[in-house]
Amino acid sequence: MIRNLKRYLSDPFLKRMYKEIRQAGSIKSISVDLTHECNIRCTGCYYFSEGMDSAKSPIDEEHFDLFIKKELDRGTNFITVVGGEPSLQLGRLRKLHENFRINVSTNGLVKIPYEGFESMPIGVSIWGDHATDRTMRGGGNVNIFRTALKNYKDDTRAFWYYTVAPGRADEIERVVEQCIENGNNVLFNYYSDMLGIGGELDYRSGFKDVREEINRMIKLYPDKILMSSYLSEVVTTGELYGQKWGHEVCTSVSVNHEANSERIKNGNPYNPHFRAYNADLESTRRCCTGINRSCDSCLDTWEHYSWIILNMKKHLSSKREFTNWLSTMYLFYLINRLVDFDEGMKLLPEIHYRLGNGGFRKSVRKEEQKHPVMIAQGV
């Protein structure tokens, strides 16, 4: 396997990505609910569907500061900040940003200011076009998408975390166009239908059309789409080297939670540092997005990133498989700005090309299409 790795890294492009990741170092990550409060109620939000807001965020700052110290002492260096709605606690968000590398997820209604958060990646949620998003997130009245577009116009920190339902593939192109015209990049997520509404929202009907449309967007916008075709396939099929997605293979489980005692003994890889903290900053839950829910309803992109990343050895049988793994790892580091973001974004078209999503936009000259590596490296 080591011999294979050396052979694959004789490719200058793969060697560059691998070197940047190694230089950035390993991450010891946790997930934190910054607050139990939110200013909207999205249809089927995992957080409220399982009553995760029952764990209340601490009122006193001393408690919050002690949590930061404990995690620093434990070696934590990266936090995925969720909730609740993190923009409702900007003071505490700033403290986390000052002490850790973080990624924050927001619904976009309250703008996170630039000052004090200059280098912080911000995932802005969107669930469909204006009509769909108003219905599913705005209670039929509030156009959150429009507000978020205005709040993050030409904001280089922001990327759209676009959650697509199985029956809404026809909306993808017009949503992506608006996000890109707004000056932002796009990452995809997949709707889980936690309330069992069914129909167009039913994840059990499959994501074939959605996956095909995402691949088309990658071909149209190879320099703007942060989701790879490989990652999209793993998330939507729930399959990785003969294993089926579920609790027994999920790598983002709280290692200090009793519900995971058997999971961490079963031989499948997991993150030995990870904890998903509730808003009280003391208790943890089973995993990032679940307490008791069936894992077959989990189509969370972040958790599947980890599943692929921690199964590196399974990706060493061929150069193509290693490229699948390395591109997934690099995209995770790129999105979270653990590698140089501006330079890394120049590699994005070549990453997609390597994964079989070439098809550069029509504005690219034909002679440039023959040398995608040179373009990506700025040669």
TORKOL-4160 file (C-alpha; in steps of 0.2 Angstrom, whole numbers, padded with zeros to 4 digits, m for minus):
379
<pt num="1" X="0000" Y="0000" Z="0000"/>
<pt num="2" X="0014" Y="0012" Z="0004"/>
<pt num="3" X="0022" Y="0008" Z="m0013"/>
<pt num="4" X="0006" Y="0012" Z="m0021"/>
<pt num="5" X="0005" Y="0029" Z="m0012"/>
<pt num="6" X="0022" Y="0033" Z="m0018"/>
<pt num="7" X="0018" Y="0029" Z="m0036"/>
<pt num="8" X="0002" Y="0039" Z="m0035"/>
<pt num="9" X="0011" Y="0054" Z="m0028"/>
<pt num="10" X="0023" Y="0054" Z="m0043"/>
<pt num="11" X="0009" Y="0064" Z="m0051"/>
<pt num="12" X="0013" Y="0082" Z="m0048"/>
<pt num="13" X="m0005" Y="0088" Z="m0045"/>
<pt num="14" X="m0009" Y="0074" Z="m0033"/>
<pt num="15" X="0008" Y="0077" Z="m0024"/>
<pt num="16" X="0004" Y="0096" Z="m0022"/>
<pt num="17" X="m0013" Y="0093" Z="m0014"/>
<pt num="18" X="m0006" Y="0079" Z="m0003"/>
<pt num="19" X="0008" Y="0091" Z="0003"/>
<pt num="20" X="m0003" Y="0105" Z="0007"/>
<pt num="21" X="m0014" Y="0094" Z="0018"/>
<pt num="22" X="0001" Y="0087" Z="0027"/>
<pt num="23" X="0008" Y="0104" Z="0030"/>
<pt num="24" X="m0009" Y="0110" Z="0037"/>
<pt num="25" X="m0008" Y="0096" Z="0049"/>
<pt num="26" X="m0021" Y="0085" Z="0057"/>
<pt num="27" X="m0037" Y="0091" Z="0064"/>
<pt num="28" X="m0045" Y="0087" Z="0081"/>
<pt num="29" X="m0063" Y="0092" Z="0078"/>
<pt num="30" X="m0079" Y="0094" Z="0088"/>
<pt num="31" X="m0096" Y="0100" Z="0084"/>
<pt num="32" X="m0104" Y="0113" Z="0095"/>
<pt num="33" X="m0122" Y="0120" Z="0097"/>
<pt num="34" X="m0118" Y="0138" Z="0100"/>
<pt num="35" X="m0136" Y="0141" Z="0106"/>
<pt num="36" X="m0152" Y="0132" Z="0108"/>
<pt num="37" X="m0162" Y="0147" Z="0100"/>
<pt num="38" X="m0166" Y="0150" Z="0082"/>
<pt num="39" X="m0176" Y="0164" Z="0073"/>
<pt num="40" X="m0185" Y="0152" Z="0061"/>
<pt num="41" X="m0192" Y="0135" Z="0061"/>
<pt num="42" X="m0187" Y="0125" Z="0045"/>
<pt num="43" X="m0199" Y="0111" Z="0040"/>
<pt num="44" X="m0190" Y="0095" Z="0046"/>
<pt num="45" X="m0175" Y="0103" Z="0054"/>
<pt num="46" X="m0165" Y="0089" Z="0063"/>
<pt num="47" X="m0162" Y="0100" Z="0077"/>
<pt num="48" X="m0180" Y="0103" Z="0083"/>
<pt num="49" X="m0186" Y="0087" Z="0076"/>
<pt num="50" X="m0177" Y="0077" Z="0090"/>
<pt num="51" X="m0179" Y="0091" Z="0103"/>
<pt num="52" X="m0161" Y="0095" Z="0104"/>
<pt num="53" X="m0166" Y="0113" Z="0110"/>
<pt num="54" X="m0170" Y="0105" Z="0127"/>
<pt num="55" X="m0152" Y="0107" Z="0132"/>
<pt num="56" X="m0151" Y="0126" Z="0135"/>
<pt num="57" X="m0136" Y="0136" Z="0132"/>
<pt num="58" X="m0127" Y="0143" Z="0148"/>
<pt num="59" X="m0132" Y="0161" Z="0153"/>
<pt num="60" X="m0115" Y="0166" Z="0161"/>
<pt num="61" X="m0099" Y="0169" Z="0151"/>
<pt num="62" X="m0089" Y="0161" Z="0164"/>
<pt num="63" X="m0096" Y="0144" Z="0159"/>
<pt num="64" X="m0093" Y="0148" Z="0141"/>
<pt num="65" X="m0075" Y="0153" Z="0144"/>
<pt num="66" X="m0072" Y="0137" Z="0154"/>
<pt num="67" X="m0078" Y="0127" Z="0140"/>
<pt num="68" X="m0066" Y="0135" Z="0128"/>
<pt num="69" X="m0052" Y="0132" Z="0140"/>
<pt num="70" X="m0056" Y="0114" Z="0143"/>
<pt num="71" X="m0057" Y="0110" Z="0124"/>
<pt num="72" X="m0040" Y="0119" Z="0121"/>
<pt num="73" X="m0032" Y="0109" Z="0135"/>
<pt num="74" X="m0040" Y="0093" Z="0127"/>
<pt num="75" X="m0031" Y="0098" Z="0110"/>
<pt num="76" X="m0046" Y="0103" Z="0100"/>
<pt num="77" X="m0041" Y="0114" Z="0085"/>
<pt num="78" X="m0057" Y="0114" Z="0074"/>
<pt num="79" X="m0075" Y="0117" Z="0078"/>
<pt num="80" X="m0090" Y="0115" Z="0067"/>
<pt num="81" X="m0102" Y="0128" Z="0074"/>
<pt num="82" X="m0121" Y="0124" Z="0073"/>
<pt num="83" X="m0136" Y="0126" Z="0084"/>
<pt num="84" X="m0149" Y="0134" Z="0085"/>
<pt num="85" X="m0144" Y="0149" Z="0075"/>
<pt num="86" X="m0126" Y="0155" Z="0079"/>
<pt num="87" X="m0128" Y="0173" Z="0072"/>
<pt num="88" X="m0139" Y="0176" Z="0087"/>
<pt num="89" X="m0123" Y="0174" Z="0098"/>
<pt num="90" X="m0110" Y="0184" Z="0089"/>
<pt num="91" X="m0100" Y="0188" Z="0105"/>
<pt num="92" X="m0098" Y="0169" Z="0109"/>
<pt num="93" X="m0095" Y="0166" Z="0091"/>
<pt num="94" X="m0081" Y="0178" Z="0091"/>
<pt num="95" X="m0073" Y="0170" Z="0106"/>
<pt num="96" X="m0073" Y="0153" Z="0097"/>
<pt num="97" X="m0066" Y="0161" Z="0081"/>
<pt num="98" X="m0052" Y="0169" Z="0091"/>
<pt num="99" X="m0047" Y="0152" Z="0099"/>
<pt num="100" X="m0050" Y="0139" Z="0086"/>
<pt num="101" X="m0052" Y="0136" Z="0067"/>
<pt num="102" X="m0070" Y="0135" Z="0064"/>
<pt num="103" X="m0084" Y="0134" Z="0051"/>
<pt num="104" X="m0101" Y="0141" Z="0055"/>
<pt num="105" X="m0118" Y="0137" Z="0048"/>
<pt num="106" X="m0131" Y="0150" Z="0047"/>
<pt num="107" X="m0148" Y="0153" Z="0040"/>
<pt num="108" X="m0143" Y="0169" Z="0033"/>
<pt num="109" X="m0156" Y="0181" Z="0041"/>
<pt num="110" X="m0144" Y="0190" Z="0052"/>
<pt num="111" X="m0128" Y="0195" Z="0044"/>
<pt num="112" X="m0112" Y="0189" Z="0052"/>
<pt num="113" X="m0101" Y="0205" Z="0051"/>
<pt num="114" X="m0084" Y="0205" Z="0042"/>
<pt num="115" X="m0075" Y="0214" Z="0056"/>
<pt num="116" X="m0068" Y="0201" Z="0068"/>
<pt num="117" X="m0073" Y="0186" Z="0057"/>
<pt num="118" X="m0062" Y="0190" Z="0042"/>
<pt num="119" X="m0056" Y="0173" Z="0039"/>
<pt num="120" X="m0071" Y="0162" Z="0045"/>
<pt num="121" X="m0079" Y="0151" Z="0032"/>
<pt num="122" X="m0098" Y="0154" Z="0033"/>
<pt num="123" X="m0110" Y="0141" Z="0026"/>
<pt num="124" X="m0127" Y="0149" Z="0022"/>
<pt num="125" X="m0141" Y="0138" Z="0021"/>
<pt num="126" X="m0153" Y="0137" Z="0007"/>
<pt num="127" X="m0166" Y="0124" Z="0003"/>
<pt num="128" X="m0173" Y="0128" Z="m0014"/>
<pt num="129" X="m0178" Y="0142" Z="m0025"/>
<pt num="130" X="m0187" Y="0157" Z="m0018"/>
<pt num="131" X="m0204" Y="0149" Z="m0018"/>
<pt num="132" X="m0198" Y="0132" Z="m0010"/>
<pt num="133" X="m0187" Y="0141" Z="0003"/>
<pt num="134" X="m0201" Y="0153" Z="0008"/>
<pt num="135" X="m0212" Y="0138" Z="0011"/>
<pt num="136" X="m0200" Y="0126" Z="0020"/>
<pt num="137" X="m0190" Y="0139" Z="0030"/>
<pt num="138" X="m0200" Y="0155" Z="0030"/>
<pt num="139" X="m0217" Y="0148" Z="0035"/>
<pt num="140" X="m0224" Y="0154" Z="0019"/>
<pt num="141" X="m0221" Y="0172" Z="0023"/>
<pt num="142" X="m0203" Y="0176" Z="0024"/>
<pt num="143" X="m0191" Y="0176" Z="0009"/>
<pt num="144" X="m0175" Y="0170" Z="0018"/>
<pt num="145" X="m0166" Y="0167" Z="0002"/>
<pt num="146" X="m0168" Y="0185" Z="m0004"/>
<pt num="147" X="m0162" Y="0192" Z="0013"/>
<pt num="148" X="m0147" Y="0180" Z="0014"/>
<pt num="149" X="m0142" Y="0185" Z="m0004"/>
<pt num="150" X="m0142" Y="0203" Z="0001"/>
<pt num="151" X="m0132" Y="0199" Z="0017"/>
<pt num="152" X="m0118" Y="0190" Z="0009"/>
<pt num="153" X="m0117" Y="0198" Z="m0008"/>
<pt num="154" X="m0099" Y="0197" Z="m0014"/>
<pt num="155" X="m0094" Y="0190" Z="0003"/>
<pt num="156" X="m0079" Y="0179" Z="0000"/>
<pt num="157" X="m0081" Y="0170" Z="0016"/>
<pt num="158" X="m0098" Y="0163" Z="0012"/>
<pt num="159" X="m0103" Y="0148" Z="0003"/>
<pt num="160" X="m0121" Y="0142" Z="0000"/>
<pt num="161" X="m0125" Y="0125" Z="0009"/>
<pt num="162" X="m0139" Y="0120" Z="m0003"/>
<pt num="163" X="m0150" Y="0106" Z="0004"/>
<pt num="164" X="m0159" Y="0098" Z="m0011"/>
<pt num="165" X="m0175" Y="0087" Z="m0009"/>
<pt num="166" X="m0176" Y="0072" Z="m0021"/>
<pt num="167" X="m0190" Y="0079" Z="m0031"/>
<pt num="168" X="m0183" Y="0096" Z="m0033"/>
<pt num="169" X="m0169" Y="0093" Z="m0045"/>
<pt num="170" X="m0177" Y="0105" Z="m0057"/>
<pt num="171" X="m0174" Y="0120" Z="m0046"/>
<pt num="172" X="m0155" Y="0117" Z="m0044"/>
<pt num="173" X="m0149" Y="0127" Z="m0059"/>
<pt num="174" X="m0158" Y="0143" Z="m0056"/>
<pt num="175" X="m0153" Y="0142" Z="m0037"/>
<pt num="176" X="m0135" Y="0139" Z="m0041"/>
<pt num="177" X="m0135" Y="0153" Z="m0054"/>
<pt num="178" X="m0141" Y="0166" Z="m0041"/>
<pt num="179" X="m0129" Y="0160" Z="m0028"/>
<pt num="180" X="m0114" Y="0161" Z="m0040"/>
<pt num="181" X="m0120" Y="0178" Z="m0048"/>
<pt num="182" X="m0121" Y="0184" Z="m0030"/>
<pt num="183" X="m0102" Y="0181" Z="m0029"/>
<pt num="184" X="m0102" Y="0165" Z="m0018"/>
<pt num="185" X="m0098" Y="0147" Z="m0020"/>
<pt num="186" X="m0109" Y="0132" Z="m0018"/>
<pt num="187" X="m0109" Y="0116" Z="m0008"/>
<pt num="188" X="m0123" Y="0103" Z="m0008"/>
<pt num="189" X="m0132" Y="0094" Z="0006"/>
<pt num="190" X="m0147" Y="0082" Z="0004"/>
<pt num="191" X="m0164" Y="0083" Z="0012"/>
<pt num="192" X="m0169" Y="0070" Z="0025"/>
<pt num="193" X="m0188" Y="0072" Z="0027"/>
<pt num="194" X="m0187" Y="0070" Z="0046"/>
<pt num="195" X="m0206" Y="0073" Z="0048"/>
<pt num="196" X="m0211" Y="0060" Z="0036"/>
<pt num="197" X="m0220" Y="0071" Z="0024"/>
<pt num="198" X="m0216" Y="0060" Z="0009"/>
<pt num="199" X="m0219" Y="0064" Z="m0009"/>
<pt num="200" X="m0205" Y="0076" Z="m0017"/>
<pt num="201" X="m0197" Y="0077" Z="0000"/>
<pt num="202" X="m0195" Y="0058" Z="0003"/>
<pt num="203" X="m0177" Y="0053" Z="0004"/>
<pt num="204" X="m0181" Y="0035" Z="0001"/>
<pt num="205" X="m0186" Y="0039" Z="m0017"/>
<pt num="206" X="m0168" Y="0042" Z="m0021"/>
<pt num="207" X="m0157" Y="0056" Z="m0027"/>
<pt num="208" X="m0153" Y="0050" Z="m0045"/>
<pt num="209" X="m0160" Y="0065" Z="m0053"/>
<pt num="210" X="m0152" Y="0077" Z="m0040"/>
<pt num="211" X="m0135" Y="0069" Z="m0042"/>
<pt num="212" X="m0136" Y="0070" Z="m0061"/>
<pt num="213" X="m0141" Y="0089" Z="m0060"/>
<pt num="214" X="m0127" Y="0092" Z="m0048"/>
<pt num="215" X="m0114" Y="0084" Z="m0059"/>
<pt num="216" X="m0121" Y="0095" Z="m0073"/>
<pt num="217" X="m0118" Y="0110" Z="m0062"/>
<pt num="218" X="m0100" Y="0105" Z="m0059"/>
<pt num="219" X="m0097" Y="0105" Z="m0078"/>
<pt num="220" X="m0105" Y="0122" Z="m0080"/>
<pt num="221" X="m0096" Y="0129" Z="m0065"/>
<pt num="222" X="m0081" Y="0119" Z="m0061"/>
<pt num="223" X="m0073" Y="0134" Z="m0052"/>
<pt num="224" X="m0087" Y="0137" Z="m0040"/>
<pt num="225" X="m0095" Y="0120" Z="m0035"/>
<pt num="226" X="m0087" Y="0114" Z="m0019"/>
<pt num="227" X="m0095" Y="0097" Z="m0020"/>
<pt num="228" X="m0087" Y="0083" Z="m0030"/>
<pt num="229" X="m0096" Y="0070" Z="m0040"/>
<pt num="230" X="m0088" Y="0056" Z="m0029"/>
<pt num="231" X="m0094" Y="0064" Z="m0013"/>
<pt num="232" X="m0111" Y="0066" Z="m0020"/>
<pt num="233" X="m0112" Y="0048" Z="m0025"/>
<pt num="234" X="m0106" Y="0042" Z="m0008"/>
<pt num="235" X="m0119" Y="0053" Z="0001"/>
<pt num="236" X="m0134" Y="0049" Z="m0009"/>
<pt num="237" X="m0131" Y="0030" Z="m0011"/>
<pt num="238" X="m0124" Y="0028" Z="0006"/>
<pt num="239" X="m0112" Y="0015" Z="0000"/>
<pt num="240" X="m0093" Y="0014" Z="0002"/>
<pt num="241" X="m0083" Y="m0001" Z="m0002"/>
<pt num="242" X="m0097" Y="m0013" Z="0001"/>
<pt num="243" X="m0102" Y="m0005" Z="0018"/>
<pt num="244" X="m0119" Y="0003" Z="0020"/>
<pt num="245" X="m0120" Y="0020" Z="0029"/>
<pt num="246" X="m0126" Y="0018" Z="0047"/>
<pt num="247" X="m0122" Y="0020" Z="0065"/>
<pt num="248" X="m0110" Y="0005" Z="0064"/>
<pt num="249" X="m0099" Y="0015" Z="0051"/>
<pt num="250" X="m0102" Y="0033" Z="0055"/>
<pt num="251" X="m0085" Y="0041" Z="0060"/>
<pt num="252" X="m0093" Y="0057" Z="0068"/>
<pt num="253" X="m0099" Y="0049" Z="0084"/>
<pt num="254" X="m0096" Y="0056" Z="0102"/>
<pt num="255" X="m0083" Y="0045" Z="0110"/>
<pt num="256" X="m0089" Y="0049" Z="0127"/>
<pt num="257" X="m0107" Y="0045" Z="0124"/>
<pt num="258" X="m0114" Y="0028" Z="0130"/>
<pt num="259" X="m0124" Y="0025" Z="0115"/>
<pt num="260" X="m0107" Y="0023" Z="0105"/>
<pt num="261" X="m0099" Y="0011" Z="0117"/>
<pt num="262" X="m0101" Y="m0004" Z="0105"/>
<pt num="263" X="m0099" Y="0006" Z="0089"/>
<pt num="264" X="m0081" Y="0011" Z="0094"/>
<pt num="265" X="m0076" Y="m0007" Z="0097"/>
<pt num="266" X="m0082" Y="m0014" Z="0081"/>
<pt num="267" X="m0066" Y="m0011" Z="0071"/>
<pt num="268" X="m0073" Y="0002" Z="0059"/>
<pt num="269" X="m0063" Y="0018" Z="0059"/>
<pt num="270" X="m0069" Y="0033" Z="0069"/>
<pt num="271" X="m0063" Y="0050" Z="0075"/>
<pt num="272" X="m0056" Y="0047" Z="0093"/>
<pt num="273" X="m0057" Y="0065" Z="0098"/>
<pt num="274" X="m0074" Y="0069" Z="0092"/>
<pt num="275" X="m0089" Y="0075" Z="0102"/>
<pt num="276" X="m0105" Y="0083" Z="0097"/>
<pt num="277" X="m0109" Y="0095" Z="0111"/>
<pt num="278" X="m0126" Y="0101" Z="0115"/>
<pt num="279" X="m0130" Y="0119" Z="0119"/>
<pt num="280" X="m0127" Y="0117" Z="0137"/>
<pt num="281" X="m0109" Y="0113" Z="0133"/>
<pt num="282" X="m0108" Y="0099" Z="0144"/>
<pt num="283" X="m0119" Y="0085" Z="0138"/>
<pt num="284" X="m0116" Y="0077" Z="0121"/>
<pt num="285" X="m0127" Y="0067" Z="0109"/>
<pt num="286" X="m0124" Y="0051" Z="0099"/>
<pt num="287" X="m0118" Y="0060" Z="0084"/>
<pt num="288" X="m0118" Y="0077" Z="0075"/>
<pt num="289" X="m0136" Y="0076" Z="0069"/>
<pt num="290" X="m0145" Y="0063" Z="0079"/>
<pt num="291" X="m0151" Y="0057" Z="0096"/>
<pt num="292" X="m0162" Y="0042" Z="0092"/>
<pt num="293" X="m0166" Y="0044" Z="0073"/>
<pt num="294" X="m0163" Y="0030" Z="0061"/>
<pt num="295" X="m0146" Y="0033" Z="0052"/>
<pt num="296" X="m0153" Y="0029" Z="0035"/>
<pt num="297" X="m0161" Y="0046" Z="0036"/>
<pt num="298" X="m0145" Y="0054" Z="0038"/>
<pt num="299" X="m0139" Y="0062" Z="0022"/>
<pt num="300" X="m0127" Y="0075" Z="0030"/>
<pt num="301" X="m0113" Y="0080" Z="0019"/>
<pt num="302" X="m0101" Y="0084" Z="0033"/>
<pt num="303" X="m0103" Y="0067" Z="0041"/>
<pt num="304" X="m0100" Y="0058" Z="0025"/>
<pt num="305" X="m0084" Y="0069" Z="0022"/>
<pt num="306" X="m0077" Y="0061" Z="0038"/>
<pt num="307" X="m0083" Y="0043" Z="0033"/>
<pt num="308" X="m0072" Y="0045" Z="0017"/>
<pt num="309" X="m0058" Y="0053" Z="0025"/>
<pt num="310" X="m0055" Y="0040" Z="0038"/>
<pt num="311" X="m0056" Y="0026" Z="0026"/>
<pt num="312" X="m0040" Y="0031" Z="0017"/>
<pt num="313" X="m0033" Y="0014" Z="0016"/>
<pt num="314" X="m0048" Y="0007" Z="0006"/>
<pt num="315" X="m0044" Y="0020" Z="m0007"/>
<pt num="316" X="m0026" Y="0015" Z="m0011"/>
<pt num="317" X="m0030" Y="0000" Z="m0023"/>
<pt num="318" X="m0029" Y="0012" Z="m0038"/>
<pt num="319" X="m0024" Y="0029" Z="m0043"/>
<pt num="320" X="m0042" Y="0033" Z="m0047"/>
<pt num="321" X="m0048" Y="0028" Z="m0030"/>
<pt num="322" X="m0034" Y="0037" Z="m0021"/>
<pt num="323" X="m0039" Y="0053" Z="m0031"/>
<pt num="324" X="m0056" Y="0051" Z="m0025"/>
<pt num="325" X="m0050" Y="0051" Z="m0007"/>
<pt num="326" X="m0037" Y="0064" Z="m0009"/>
<pt num="327" X="m0049" Y="0076" Z="m0018"/>
<pt num="328" X="m0062" Y="0073" Z="m0004"/>
<pt num="329" X="m0049" Y="0077" Z="0009"/>
<pt num="330" X="m0043" Y="0092" Z="0000"/>
<pt num="331" X="m0060" Y="0099" Z="m0003"/>
<pt num="332" X="m0064" Y="0098" Z="0016"/>
<pt num="333" X="m0047" Y="0107" Z="0020"/>
<pt num="334" X="m0051" Y="0120" Z="0007"/>
<pt num="335" X="m0069" Y="0124" Z="0012"/>
<pt num="336" X="m0063" Y="0126" Z="0030"/>
<pt num="337" X="m0048" Y="0136" Z="0025"/>
<pt num="338" X="m0035" Y="0125" Z="0032"/>
<pt num="339" X="m0025" Y="0127" Z="0016"/>
<pt num="340" X="m0023" Y="0143" Z="0007"/>
<pt num="341" X="m0040" Y="0147" Z="0000"/>
<pt num="342" X="m0036" Y="0158" Z="m0015"/>
<pt num="343" X="m0023" Y="0146" Z="m0021"/>
<pt num="344" X="m0033" Y="0131" Z="m0018"/>
<pt num="345" X="m0048" Y="0137" Z="m0027"/>
<pt num="346" X="m0037" Y="0138" Z="m0043"/>
<pt num="347" X="m0036" Y="0119" Z="m0042"/>
<pt num="348" X="m0054" Y="0116" Z="m0041"/>
<pt num="349" X="m0057" Y="0114" Z="m0060"/>
<pt num="350" X="m0043" Y="0101" Z="m0061"/>
<pt num="351" X="m0050" Y="0092" Z="m0046"/>
<pt num="352" X="m0067" Y="0090" Z="m0055"/>
<pt num="353" X="m0058" Y="0086" Z="m0071"/>
<pt num="354" X="m0049" Y="0072" Z="m0063"/>
<pt num="355" X="m0065" Y="0065" Z="m0056"/>
<pt num="356" X="m0073" Y="0064" Z="m0073"/>
<pt num="357" X="m0082" Y="0080" Z="m0073"/>
<pt num="358" X="m0073" Y="0089" Z="m0086"/>
<pt num="359" X="m0084" Y="0099" Z="m0098"/>
<pt num="360" X="m0077" Y="0116" Z="m0094"/>
<pt num="361" X="m0089" Y="0131" Z="m0097"/>
<pt num="362" X="m0091" Y="0138" Z="m0115"/>
<pt num="363" X="m0081" Y="0153" Z="m0111"/>
<pt num="364" X="m0065" Y="0143" Z="m0109"/>
<pt num="365" X="m0055" Y="0142" Z="m0125"/>
<pt num="366" X="m0053" Y="0125" Z="m0133"/>
<pt num="367" X="m0035" Y="0125" Z="m0132"/>
<pt num="368" X="m0036" Y="0128" Z="m0113"/>
<pt num="369" X="m0047" Y="0113" Z="m0112"/>
<pt num="370" X="m0033" Y="0102" Z="m0118"/>
<pt num="371" X="m0022" Y="0107" Z="m0103"/>
<pt num="372" X="m0033" Y="0108" Z="m0087"/>
<pt num="373" X="m0018" Y="0104" Z="m0076"/>
<pt num="374" X="m0009" Y="0119" Z="m0082"/>
<pt num="375" X="m0024" Y="0130" Z="m0080"/>
<pt num="376" X="m0027" Y="0124" Z="m0062"/>
<pt num="377" X="m0009" Y="0128" Z="m0058"/>
<pt num="378" X="m0009" Y="0145" Z="m0066"/>
<pt num="379" X="0004" Y="0140" Z="m0079"/>
